[in-house]
Amino acid sequence: TQQKTLLSAPLSGTKMSAMESPRPIRPAPASLKTAVWQHFGFYENNGKLDKNYTICKVCRSQIKYFGNTTNLYNISRHHPELGGKKGPVPDGRPSSQMTIEQALGQLPPNSERAQRITKSIAKFIAVDLRPYSVVENMGFREMVKTLEPRYKIPYRRFFTDTAVPTLYSRSVTLVPRECFFTFEYYEGHREQTETSIATVSYVTITAHFVDKDWQLVSLVLQTRAMHESHSGANMAELLKRVADEWHLNDKDLVLVTDNAANMVVAAQLGGLLHVRCYAHTLNLAGQRALKLPSVSRLLARIRRIVSFFHRSTVGAYELGEKQKLLGLPCHKLKTDVSTRRNSAFEMVDRFLEQQPAICATLLSPQVTKGQSQSDLCTLNETDVANAEQDATTLISEESSPTVCLIAPLQAQLCQETTGNIAESSITRDIKKAINEDLSKRYTSDLERRKLRSASALDPRFKGLPFLSEDDQQVRVEEHEVTEGTQPTEEQNQSSPPAKRRAPSSLLENLLGNTFSSATQPISAYAQAEEEVNKKNEIMYPLLSKLGKRYFCIPATSVSAERVFSTAGDIVTAQRSTLTPEHVVQLLFLHKNLHMP
């Protein structure tokens, strides 16, 4: 009776009589390592363990033993008071084996699985631009607990000081050093906010090269806080430090920047070949056209109408109803931003698309009370030229070579922007302004020679059809071949291997006959695809080397500018206390973690 009072119901099996003297229970042999054996043993018979039955050390019940522990795990049901009990048990010995609860407990921080999970969280923070504090959010912690209950998430400080810096250090070592490199530069700054007491200026440098598989690769090398003046001398010193740090002094480096005077000086002081961003060049020409009085007045009227629909709920609702009634796409109107390329064209293009619905809405009784009739504006499709926008879109590609497009696009745009008496006066004024601005760009002999050499190496432009007969005499110069003999006549007629995925239809629309020759049985793009294959690297090693040197040069600094768009998602008012070192690490990992 006392036994039943102190203990719960005994296990199923044979129970000894209360009048019998208790026999000693011998511990299980050391070969039986399962944790449950700390609660069971055997009787001894003639100096040997009787393994026909196992004996419960708590209630001395006998359970038939079949060589496994299946029957023994009922102890948690019959003796719930043993749940979680550690250490020695009655009539037993201390066990070095972990209990079931211990085996299912917390993962050690240095275990392989825990380290993999921690590294995965660090990647999640960098790739998805999440704040370090995400590891303290209740929803995130609950999700991780559901996926792996045994894992304990480290504190935020661990990811800030250890996990992410370690991931950054390892990723830096994966950047290759054996290819031709192109530097791409852009500068920006973090504005002062209510939670940021200082403005920090950043400079980012991206690198571009063609790998052994003829794939164009873009990486972010550095994003650094720069507290000095952005003079040409300081920028030249910065570029020299970057080349030293990444061991690129022996490479044939090219610098791609905007048209700023300080970068022109920096390239000259650093002895670097300088390629001006063609997207910035087109933007300067477009901005000059937008400053014309007639164009400025037209854009102001469109901007005023668009602004009205953005702030008026009645106007926005009526515009949506008119769009449905007229069968037009239910698109919102766009407004231009001075720092965004092509934003003025996109605003006018969307206005033209929705012009019937806009006019109908502004004339409706529900809207006229809040909008003057003088704000009505009508445009014709011919008043807007889209060649500049198409050119900007084309050369902003990051996955295909673009430097070879500068010379043909420049020649084509200069040709298309010549005046035509049949066009409206505003169109002629726009074209004239663009033509005057483009004509003064890329005028030096060095720039022309380099850009035309790049185009000559491209299978689509190797005949240089966009040039006059006199200018077509330009060929790749002898000194640019750094090893071996000069290319043979057969090599000059062949194309270097370079895999490109430029949108051919857009390029053909822009260049027309300049791109596709009527004497070719197939299009120039299809011909280029046939000529571009890896085996040509063995057949024409000299042209292949020149191809790798030229095709890694981007036509624009868009890649570096996109880094600052990403930086704007990282450095916000809520995260203004991030140090420059943390910004550098997060930007590098976000852009480069795709490296194998």
BAFI-201069 format. One record per atom (N, C-alpha, C): y, x negated, z. Coordinates in steps of 0.05 Angstrom, whole numbers, plus 5000, padded with zeros to 4 digits. Each point is the difference from the previous one (the first is absolute). Layout:
YXZ ...
***
This chain:
497649835000 502450175000 502549835000 500049795016 502349825000 500449864974 497849934987 500149874973 501350184980 499450265000 501250194982 502950065007 500749975025 502850045008 501849784989 499149755001 501649784993 500149954970 497850074986 499749954972 499850264984 500649984975 499650234983 497150034993 499350194983 497350064992 498749754989 497549945007 498749764990 499350034971 499449774987 499250004973 497350134997 499550094976 497350134994 497949785002 497950065014 497849805003 498750045027 498449815008 498550025025 501749895023 500250165022 501649915023 498249935023 500549795014 498349925022 500350205024 498150005016 500050185023 501949895021 501250185015 501949925021 498749855023 497350045004 498649875022 499149724993 500049934973 499149734992 502249805006 499149765007 501949785004 501049914973 502549944997 501149934974 499049734990 499149994976 499049754988 502449864988 500049745001 502349854988 500050034969 502550034990 500450024971 500849734990 498549904981 500649744989 501950044976 502049824997 501850034977 498649964973 501150114980 498949974973 500149714991 498249914984 500149734990 502649944985 500749745000 502549924987 500150064970 497650034988 500050064971 500950294994 500050175020 501150284997 502949995007 501749994979 502949955004 501750254999 498950234994 501650244998 501350065027 502450104999 501650045025 498750205018 498450194989 498850215017 497949895019 499049764995 497949885018 501149935027 502650005004 501049945026 499450235020 499350244989 499350235017 497050045001 498349844987 497150045000 498649745005 497550025009 498349775005 497150084998 498249835010 497150064999 498849945027 497750145006 498449935023 498349764993 499249855021 498349774996 497150085008 498149924983 497250075005 498449754996 498749905022 498449764999 501649764989 502549985009 501749774992 501250024972 499550224986 501150044974 501650264999 502050014982 501650244997 498450224987 500050245011 498750234988 501950134981 499749954974 501850104980 499150274988 498250135014 499350274991 502250205006 501449955022 502150185009 502549835008 502350114994 502549885011 500950165024 501249865019 500750135026 503150015001 501150245006 502950025004 500749895027 502049825000 500749875025 501650185019 500950234990 501650195016 498250205014 498250144985 498450205011 497049944999 499249764990 497349914998 498150184984 501250144981 498350154982 498749824981 497550074992 498449854981 500250134972 500749834980 500250104973 498249844982 498450144984 498149864983 501549814981 499149754999 501349804984 498449954974 501450044977 498749974974 501049754985 501349825014 501049764986 502850024990 501350235005 502950034993 501450145022 502650034997 501750115022 501050284994 498750144981 500950264993 500050195024 497950005016 499850185023 501849935022 500949755001 501649905023 502950094999 501050074977 502850074998 500750275012 497950155009 500650255015 501249955027 500249755008 501049955027 502950105003 501650004978 502750095002 500250305004 497850144993 500050295004 499050075028 498149855010 498950065026 501549875023 501449784993 501649865021 502849954989 501750214998 502749964989 501749835017 499349965026 501749835017 499849714992 498249924982 499749734991 501849944976 501350214989 501649954976 502349815007 500149784985 502249815004 499549815023 497750035014 499549825023 499349724990 501249805012 499649724992 498849845023 499049774993 499149825020 497150065008 499249905023 497250035008 499450295007 497450074997 499150275006 498049985023 499450235014 498249995023 497349884992 499149835017 497449864997 499949844974 502249934989 500049864975 501549745002 500449874977 501449754999 502550034983 502049835004 502450024983 499249944971 501150154981 499449974972 502349874985 499349824982 502149874983 500550164975 498350214995 500350164976 502350205003 501450074978 502150205001 498850285001 501350175015 499250285000 500750134973 499050254996 500650154976 503050054999 501250065023 502950055000 501649754993 498949775010 501349754994 499849934970 497650054988 499649944972 501850174982 500650245009 501850184985 502949985010 500749805015 502649985011 502049864981 502149885011 502149894984 499149754985 501049974975 499549774984 501549765011 498749775002 501549765008 502149944979 502449915008 502249954980 499249784980 498349815008 499249784982 497550064984 499050255002 497750074984 500850034970 498049964983 500650014971 501150274991 498950225010 500950264992 502950055011 500549935024 502750045011 502149844985 499349764992 501949844984 500450114972 497950124988 500450124974 501850255002 499750155021 501750245004 502949925004 500449805017 502749905005 501349904975 498649854983 501049904975 500750234981 498350205000 500550244983 502550145008 500550025026 502450135010 502549844992 499849745002 502249824991 500650044971 497950024983 500450064971 501350274996 499150195016 501250274998 503050005005 500849855021 502849985007 501649874977 498949794988 501549854979 500050154973 497750104992 499850124973 501450264999 499750175021 501250265000 502850015013 501149765006 502749985012 500350175025 498049995017 500150155025 501349835022 501450125018 501249855023 497949905019 500649785013 498049895019 499350215022 501950175006 499650205022 497950214992 499050004976 498050204992 497549975017 499449765010 497649965016 500350135027 502450095007 500450145026 500250304996 500050104976 500250284995 497450155008 500250235012 497750145010 498150084977 501250104978 498350084978 498449774988 501249774997 498649774989 497849915019 500649995026 498049915020 497750205001 500550254997 497950205000 498249974976 501249944977 498549964975 498149765003 501149775010 498449765003 497750055020 500650155021 498050065020 497750174988 500750184982 498050164987 498249834982 501349814986 498549834981 498249805015 501149885021 498549815016 500750025029 498550175016 500850045028 499949755017 498549804992 499749765016 502449804997 501650054980 502249814993 502550065016 501249805012 502550035015 502249884983 502050164993 502249904984 501749815016 500649764989 501849825014 502850115002 501649885016 502850085003 501649934976 502350124997 501749954977 500849714998 500649875023 500849735000 497949814988 497450075003 497949844988 500250004969 500550244988 500350014971 502649854991 502150025016 502549884993 499849695001 498849905020 500049715005 497449854990 497950154996 497449874994 498750104975 499450264999 498350114978 501449974973 502450104997 501549994975 500749714992 501149835018 500549724993 497549854991 497750065013 497549874991 499250084972 500350264995 499450104973 501949884979 502549975008 502049874982 499349714994 499249855021 499449724996 497649974981 498050175003 497649984983 500750084971 501750194997 500750094972 501749794986 501649855014 501649794988 498249794987 497849945012 498249804989 498650094974 500150254994 498650104976 501849994975 502549945003 501849984977 499249764983 499450034975 499149774983 502449814994 499449754995 502149804995 499749874973 497950084984 499349844977 501250114974 501750215001 500950134975 503049944995 500950074976 502950004994 501350225016 502249955013 501350195017 502850074989 500750255005 502750094995 501250115026 502349905008 501550105023 501650254992 499950205016 501750234996 501550055026 502650034998 501750005024 501650265001 500350095024 501850235005 501049985028 502450095005 501249995027 500950285008 499850055025 500950255011 500649975030 500650225013 500749985028 499450265015 499849985026 499650235017 502750085011 500850244994 502650095009 500150055030 502349985011 500450065029 499750295005 498450075020 499650285007 500750045030 499650255009 500650055028 498249855019 497549934990 498249865017 499649714993 501649914980 499849724992 502849885003 500249795016 502749905006 500849784981 498449924981 500749794981 498850064973 501449904980 499050024972 498449754993 497650034991 498349784993 499749994970 500549774988 499749974971 497349874994 498650124981 497449904992 500049904971 498449814995 499549904973 497050004995 499150124978 497150004994 499549854974 497849874999 499149844977 497250084993 499650104976 497350074991 499049794980 497449984997 498849814981 498250154981 499949904975 498550134979 498549784985 497450054994 498549814985 497750144986 498849874980 497750104986 497549865010 498150155010 497649885013 498049914978 497749905009 498049904981 498850224983 500250255008 499050224984 502250134983 502349864998 502250104984 501150265010 500050035026 501350235013 502749915012 502050164995 502649945012 500150085029 500549815018 499950045028 502949975012 500750185017 502649995014 499649995030 501449825013 499749975029 502849975012 500250075025 502549955016 499649745015 501649804993 499849745014 501450015026 502650075000 501649995024 502050225000 500550105024 502350175005 501349895026 502349884997 501249855022 502750115007 500650005026 502850065008 501749764994 502350054987 501849784992 502750055013 500749825018 502550035014 502349854988 499449824981 502149844987 501250174977 502249894990 501250124976 498249974976 499950214984 498350004976 501349864977 500949765004 501249844979 497949884983 500849894977 498149884982 498649765012 501549845015 498849765013 497950085021 500750205016 498150095021 497550134988 500450154978 497750124987 498249794987 501249804989 498449784989 498449865021 501249955024 498649885022 497750185009 500550265001 497850185008 497749994981 500550004974 497949994980 498449745003 501449795006 498649745003 498250005024 500950135022 498350015024 497650184995 500350214985 497750174993 498049854984 500949854980 498249844983 498549795017 501449885019 498849805017 497950135018 500750225012 498250135019 497450104986 500250094976 497650104986 498849794981 500949755001 498949784985 500150064970 502350084990 500450084972 501949814985 500549775012 501949814988 499049894973 497449994996 498949894976 499550214979 500950265005 499650214981 502550034982 499550124977 502250064981 501250275008 501949995018 501150245012 502250134983 500250265000 502050154986 501350195020 502650044999 501450175019 501050254986 499350235010 500950264989 501750145020 502550044994 501950145018 501850184984 501850135015 502050164986 502249824988 502250114991 502049854986 502249885019 499449995026 502049915019 500649704995 502649935003 500949734995 498749805019 499550085025 498949815019 497149924992 498550184987 497349934992 500049834975 502050034983 500349834977 500449715010 501749975020 500549735011 497649905014 498550175015 497649915014 497949894980 499750144978 498049914980 500849734988 502649974995 500949744989 499749785020 500650045026 499749795020 497149945005 498350204999 497249965004 498449904976 501349994977 498749914976 497850194991 500450275004 498150204993 500850154975 498150074983 500550174977 500750285011 502350104992 501050255011 499850234979 498750215008 499850244983 501450235014 502050114987 501650215012 498450274998 500150155021 498650265001 501050184978 498250084982 500950164977 500650295009 498750105021 500750275010 502850005011 500849785013 502749985011 502049984977 499349864979 501749984976 500450274987 497950154997 500350274989 501650185018 499749975026 501550165019 503049944998 500749754997 502849924997 501250124975 498450004978 501050124976 500350305003 498150125013 500250295005 502350085018 500449845021 502350065018 502649974986 500249814981 502549984985 500550254983 497850114988 500350244984 500850245017 498950015025 500650225018 502950005010 501349774998 502849995009 502050094979 499050064976 501850114980 501350265010 502550054995 501350245010 498650264992 499250034975 498750244992 497350045013 498549785003 497450015013 500350055029 501949875013 500550045028 500750295007 501750124983 500750285005 497550184996 498449954980 497750164996 498049985023 499549765009 498249965023 501150135025 502649995004 501250135024 499550305000 500250124976 499550294999 497150075005 498249844988 497150055006 499449955029 501149795011 499549945028 501050225019 502350124992 501150225016 498250254999 498950064977 498250234997 497449955016 498949764997 497549935014 500450015030 502349905009 500650005029 500250295010 501150184984 500250285008 497350125005 498149954982 497350125003 498549875023 500749755007 498749875023 500950115027 502550095001 501050105026 500050305003 499750154978 500150295000 497250115000 499250145021 497450135001 499850234980 502250154997 500050224981 499849904971 501549794994 499949884973 497249884994 498849875019 497449884996 497950224995 500250225015 498150224996 500350134973 502550054993 500550134974 499249824977 500349735003 499249824979 496950014997 498650025022 497150024998 499150264986 501450215005 499350264987 500649984970 502249884993 500749984971 498049814986 499149805013 498049824988 497450154994 499150175018 497650164995 500550204978 502450125000 500650214979 500149874972 501149764998 500249874974 497649834993 498049995017 497749844995 500449705001 501949915016 500649715002 498449885024 499549754999 498749875023 501750035026 498750055022 501450045025 500649735013 501749854986 500849745010 502750015015 500349845020 502649985014 501949814984 502550055003 502049844986 500249735015 500649794984 500249735011 502949925001 500749825018 502649885001 499849704997 502149884990 499949714995 500749845025 499049765002 500549815021 500949744987 502249895009 501249774986 498249765001 498349975020 498349775003 497350044986 499550234990 497450064986 500349994970 498449834987 500149984971 499150264988 501350084979 499350244984 500450265015 501150005024 500350255014 502050184986 502149894988 501950174985 498650134976 498449854986 498650114977 498150225010 498549955022 498150205010 501550255009 502449975011 501550245008 500850164975 501049874979 500850144976 497650124986 497849854999 497550104987 499050255014 499950015026 499150245015 502050224996 502649944998 502050214995 499650134972 499349834980 499550114974 497550185000 498049925015 497550155001 500650285012 501650015021 500550255014 502750134992 501249914979 502750114993 500050304996 498150124986 500150304997 499950145028 498349915017 499850125027 502549955016 501249764997 502549945015 502250184991 500450034974 502150174990 499650295008 497650104998 499450275008 500550055030 499449805016 500450025029 503050005007 501549824987 502849985006 501650254991 498950144980 501350244991 499150255014 498049985017 499050245014 501950085022 500250275006 502050095020 499549895028 497449945007 499449905027 501149725005 500549854978 500849735003 503049954993 501150164983 502749954990 502150015023 499350145022 501950015022 500449735013 498049824997 500249745013 500449774981 500150064973 500349784981 502050084979 501749824993 502150054980 498849994972 501050174982 499150004973 500649734985 502049865010 500749754986 498049795004 498150045019 497949805005 497750014980 500050214982 498050024980 500149754982 497649904994 499949764983 497750024981 500549954975 497850014980 499849734987 497649924994 499549744987 498150054977 500049804982 498250004978 498049775003 497550034991 498049795003 500949744987 501650014979 500849764986 502149855016 501150125021 502149865016 498849795019 497350015003 498749825019 498149824985 500349745003 498149814988 498049915021 497450004993 498049935019 498649744995 501049844981 498749744993 500349815024 502350015013 500349815023 498250075023 499650255005 498150085022 497249924993 499150054975 497349924992 499649705002 502149844993 499849715002 499749915029 501650135017 499849925029 497350075011 498950234993 497450085010 497849814990 500249924975 498049824988 500049735013 502349885004 500049725010 499749995030 499950235014 499649995029 497150005007 498249994981 497149985005 499449745016 498150025019 499249775015 497249914992 498550164986 497249944993 499749884973 502149964985 499849884973 502349814995 499649814982 502249814994 502450144988 502449935009 502450144990 502149824989 499949735006 502149834990 500049994970 497750044987 499950004971 501450244988 500850205016 501350244990 503049974999 501149815014 502949985002 501349964973 499149804985 501349944974 499850244980 497650124996 500050234981 501550245010 499950055026 501650235010 503049954997 500849765006 502949944998 500950044971 498449904981 500850024972 500050304991 498050155009 499850284992 502350175012 500649955026 502150155013 502849944988 500449754993 502549934987 500350144973 497750024986 500150134974 500450315003 498750125020 500250295003 502750095011 501449825013 502550085012 502449954981 499449944976 502249984980 501150284994 502550024994 501250264995 499050154976 500050265002 499250184978 502150224998 501250034977 502250194997 499150295003 497450054996 499050275003 499650095029 500249825019 499650065028 502650105012 499850135023 502350095014 501649775011 502550055006 501849785010 499049895026 499050175018 499249905026 497549824997 498250084981 497649834995 500849734988 501950004982 500949754988 501349825021 501550125018 501349845021 497949875019 497950165006 497949895018 498649774986 499350044975 498549794986 501749754997 502650034994 501749774997 500249845025 500350145023 500249865026 497549845006 497750134995 497449875005 499749764982 500750034974 499649794981 501749765007 502550045008 501849785007 499049855024 498850145019 499049875024 497449844994 498250124985 497549874994 500449764982 501950014982 500449784981 500949745013 501150015024 500849765013 497949895019 497750125001 497849905017 498149834984 498749815014 497949834988 501149864975 502349885002 501349874977 499549704999 499149875022 499649715000 497549934983 500149774989 497749914983 497449975016 500349915026 497649975017 498750275005 501650205008 498950265006 498750124975 501349984977 498950124976 497449864993 499949745002 497649854992 497750075018 500450035026 497850065018 499050294996 501950194997 499250274996 498550044974 500949874979 498750034974 497349865000 499849785014 497449875003 498050185014 500950145021 498250185014 499150234981 501950104984 499350214981 498049904978 500449754992 498349894979 497149975010 499749965026 497349985012 498650265003 501550224999 498850275003 498950084973 497550104999 498850084974 501650224986 501450165015 501550224987 502649904987 501049775008 502649914989 499849724989 497649894995 499749724993 501449944973 500550204983 501449964976 503050015003 501050075025 502850035006 501550174979 499050254995 501250164979 502750115008 500849985025 502650115009 502349814994 499449764990 502049804995 500749984970 502349894995 500749954972 498349774989 500149964974 498349794988 500749725010 502649965005 500849745011 498949965028 500250215017 499149985028 497049995002 498650094980 497150005002 498749724999 501749794995 498949734999 499449895027 500850155021 499549915027 497050005006 499049785010 497149975006 499849875028 497650015010 499549885026 500349704997 501649875017 500749724996 497849825010 500249754990 497949815005 499849935030 502349975013 500049905027 498950215020 499650244991 499050215019 496949985001 498749854982 497249965002 499649755017 498950035024 499949785019 497649824998 497950094985 497649844998 498750044974 498449814990 498650034975 501849954977 499050074976 501549974975 501550264994 501649994979 501550234993 498250224989 500850265002 498350214989 499849984970 497650064990 499650004972 501150244987 500050014973 501050234985 498550255008 497449965004 498350245007 500850105028 500649815018 500850095027 502750145000 501949914983 502650134999 499850284989 497950064985 499750264989 498450185019 499049895021 498450155019 501750085024 498850165017 501550095023 498849905025 501649945021 498949925025 498850235015 498049965016 498850225014 501850095023 500750255000 501650115022 499450295001 499050095022 499250295002 502550165008 500750194984 502450165006 499450294997 501350165016 499550295000 502650154997 501849904984 502650134996 499550274986 501650205006 499850264986 500849974971 498049994982 500549944972 501750214987 499650255006 501550214987 503049975006 500849945025 502849965007 501149764985 498449784999 501049774986 500350054970 498250144988 500250064972 502450184994 500550195018 502450174997 502649855001 500049795018 502449855003 500549814977 497949864991 500449794980 499450084972 498550214996 499550104972 498749794983 501249944977 498849814981 500049715011 501849955019 500049735012 497349955014 498950215011 497549975015 497550014982 500050194981 497650054984 500749944971 498549824988 500549924972 498450184982 501250084978 498650184981 497849864985 500049734999 497949864986 497549975016 500050085026 497749975017 498250254997 497449974997 498350244997 499850155026 500549885023 500050135026 502649955013 500650155022 502549965013 500149735014 502549915005 500349745013 498849995028 500250225014 498850005027 497049984999 498750144981 497149984997 499249724992 501649884982 499449734992 500249815023 502150045017 500349825023 497650035019 499050245004 497750045017 497649864989 499750004974 497749864988 500249705004 502549894998 500449715002 499949915029 500550185018 500249925029 497250025012 498749785004 497549995014 499749725011 498349985020 499849755016 498949774983 498350064980 498849784985 502049844984 502350124994 502149864985 501149775016 499750015027 501049775016 498549754994 497550024992 498449764993 500749924971 500450194983 500649944972 502849884996 501950095016 502849914996 501149925028 499249785011 500849935027 503049945003 501249894979 502949945002 501750255001 499450184982 501550265000 499450165025 497649975010 499350145025 501649905024 500449745000 501649895022 502950094998 501150014976 502750104996 500150295007 497950154993 500050285007 500150055030 498549845015 500150035030 502749935011 501349804987 502649925009 502150214996 499950144977 502150194993 499450285010 497550094999 499450285005 500250075030 500249805017 500350065029 502950055007 501849974981 502950035005 500750304997 500950135021 500850294997 502850024987 500450214986 502650044987 502150105020 499250105023 501850115019 499449905028 501850055018 499549955029 499350255015 498850194985 499350265012 498049975022 498149824996 497949965021 501249925027 501949824999 501349925025 501750235012 501350154982 501650235010 498250215013 497650034989 498250205012 499149915028 500049745005 499549905027 502050105019 502650014992 502150105017 499850305004 498950144981 499550295004 497950035022 498049835000 498050005021 501249925027 501849804999 501349915025 501650235012 501250174983 501550235010 498250205015 497450004993 498150175014 499149875026 500249745002 499249865025 502349985019 502349914991 502449965017 501650265000 499650175019 501450255002 501550015027 501650215003 501550025025 498250025025 497650124996 498150035022 498649735005 500049824981 498649755003 501949764996 502450045008 502149804996 499649755018 498350015020 499649775017 497949814989 498850064977 498249824988 501349734994 498849785008 501149744994 499549934971 501649814989 499649914973 497249904995 498749875020 497349904997 498150234995 500350215015 498250234996 500450134973 502550024991 500650114973 498649834979 500249745002 498849824981 497050044999 498750025023 497150035001 499150274988 501450215007 499250274990 500450024970 502249894990 500550014971 498049844984 499449765010 498049844986 497350135000 499150115022 497450135001 499950254984 502250155000 500050254985 499749954970 501249794990 499949944971 497649834992 498949845019 498049804992 497250055011 499650215016 497350045011 497950074979 500850054975 498150074979 498649744991 501049775008 498749754992 497149995010 498149904984 497249995009 499749815023 
***
